[in-house]
Amino acid sequence: MGKEVSMYNYKINPNIMTDVRIGNLIRLELGCGPKDKRIKGFYGLDIDASLEPDIVCNLEEGTIPLPSDTVKYIWADYVMEHLSNVLDIMQEIWRVCVNGALVYIGVPEYRWVGAAKDPTHKTQFCKDSYKYWDSRVNTVPHYGHTCKFDLLRLDIRYKEGITEEFKKMEDYYSNIIEKLNFYLQTIKE
């Protein structure tokens, strides 16, 4: 069940609701940024109204102002680390997505110097972070969150010049992994 969303906490492009009303599943880019950097074919969501996103919304409020089961793809690159309520946002991503929807989440690895030095980062991630939501892993308590995803792929981006020998020691050293790219699929039963 979705959260109640106040009409005063967000703005939404009417074209989105037209697509939803006629049954078109949408693609949504969270933290879309400026128009010239957006992904073609995706509606953009951002907190900064001056960037003219399709949805102006503060994800820290814990909601995505869309009806349930209306999104087929979510793209969130360098967004989740800026949120303190990742559990709530993952639940919302799951709610708005249809069964089988694809979700891409790109985040800096917690031991990367860029992740540590940015004071706007509120949440840290390691390569096992998304096991929390993977429907095939039952070793993590979910604290009331019902969202489920399958991890389809994890791409690890290493610091340029890191040798294969150092990659084998990534669990023991900092500043080897720059970024983690999680590719998830929404699971709804």
N, C-alpha and C positions, 0 to 999 in steps of 0.2 A: 504494500500500500504506500502511495506517495505522500510526501509531506504537503501541508497546506502552504501555498506560496502567495505572499501578499502582492497585489497588483502594483504596489508602490516601490517594491524592491528590485524591479527589473524592467527593461524595455525589450520588446521583441518585434522583429520585422514581420509584418502581416503575411508576407509570402511563405514564411515557415508554416504558419497555421493553415494557410490555403493548401499547401502540400500535404499536411497532416490530415486535413479534412477530406481530401480526395483520395487518401490512402497511399500516398507516396511516402516511402521510407526515406528518411533524410540521413545525411552524413554531417557530422558535427565536429568542428575543431575547437577544442578548449584552449583558452589563452591564445587566441588567433593572432594578436598583434596587428601591425599596420596592413592596410589593404594590399600593398605590393609584395608582402611576404606570405600571404595566405595560400592555402591549398585550393586549387581550382576544383569546383564542384562540391565544396563543403560550405555549410553555413558556419559562420564564426561567432564564438562566444568570448567575450573579454570583459574585464571589470572597468576598463578605460573607455568611457563614452566618446572621447575625442578621437579614438581610432575608428569610429563608425562601424563597430561590429554588428552583426545581424541580431545578436542578443547581448544586451548589456546586463551583466549579472555578476554578483560577488559570490564566488563559490565557497567562500568562508561561511556563508549563511547556511550551507549544507544542502542546497537544492539546485536542481537544473529545471528551469521553468518550461518543461515540455510534458505532454501526456506520456503515460507508460506505453511501452512497446511501439515507439515511433521512429527509432534510430537504428540504422543498419551498420554504421561505422562511426567510431569515435577516435579522434586523433588528439593526443595530449603530449606534446613534446616540450620538456622543460617547464612543466606546470605543477605537477603533484608535489614537488619538493618545496613549493611556496605555500602549501596549505597545511594547516594544523589539524584538519579534520578529514584526513585521507579515508578513514573507515566510512564516514558518512557519504563522502563523494563517490567512493566505489559502490556503495549501496545505490546511490542515485544513478550512476552510470548503468548499473545492472537494471534498474527499474525502467529507464527510458529506452533501453536497448531491447530489440526483439531476440528471441531464441536464435542462437547462431551468429549474432552480430559480432563483428570484429572490433577489438579495442587495442589501440597501440598506445603504450605509455613509455616515454623516454625520460630518464632521470639521470643525474650524475651519481656516480657511486660514492658512498659516504666517506671513503678514505681519499678521494681525489681532492687535491688542494683547492680546486675551484668550488667544490661543494662546501668545504669547511670555511672558506674565507667570505662567502656571500652572506651578509647578515639578514637577507630576506628569506633564506632557507629555513623552514620550520620543521621539515621531516627529512629523515635520511633513509637511504635505501641501499640494500646489498643485493647480490644476485639471487638470494633466496627469499627476498621480501614478498614476492607474489605467490609463494606457496600458501600464504594465508588464505588466498581466495581460490586456489586450485581445487576443483571438486574431487580430484583424485588423491589429495593429501588430507588425511584426517587426524593429523597429529597436533594441530594448532586449535586452541579454543577460539570461538568466533564471537563471543560476547554479544549475542543477540543479532548479529548481522547475518542475513540469509542469502546474500549474493553469492553466486557461484560462477566461476570461469574455468576454462581449461587453458593452461599455458601451452600455446602452440609452438612458440619459439622464443628463445632468449638470445639476443645478439649482444655480445660484449665488445665494446670499443676500447682497445688498449691505447695507452699513451704512445704517440708516434716514436718509433725507434726501439720499443720494448722487444727484447729477443724472446724466442720460444722458451728458452731456459727460465727467464724471469716470469713468463706467463704461467709456468708450472708452479711458481712460488707466490702466486697472486694472493693467497690467503694469509701470507705472512708479512707482506710489505704494503706500505701505502704508496699512492701516486702511480700505480700501475694501470688500473682500470679507470678510464675517464667517464664512460657512460654505459648505462644499461638500457637496452631496448626490449621491452616486454611486448609480445604479441599474444593477446588473449582472445578467447571466444566465449561469448555469453552462453551460459547453460541455464535454461529454464525448463522445469519439468511440468 
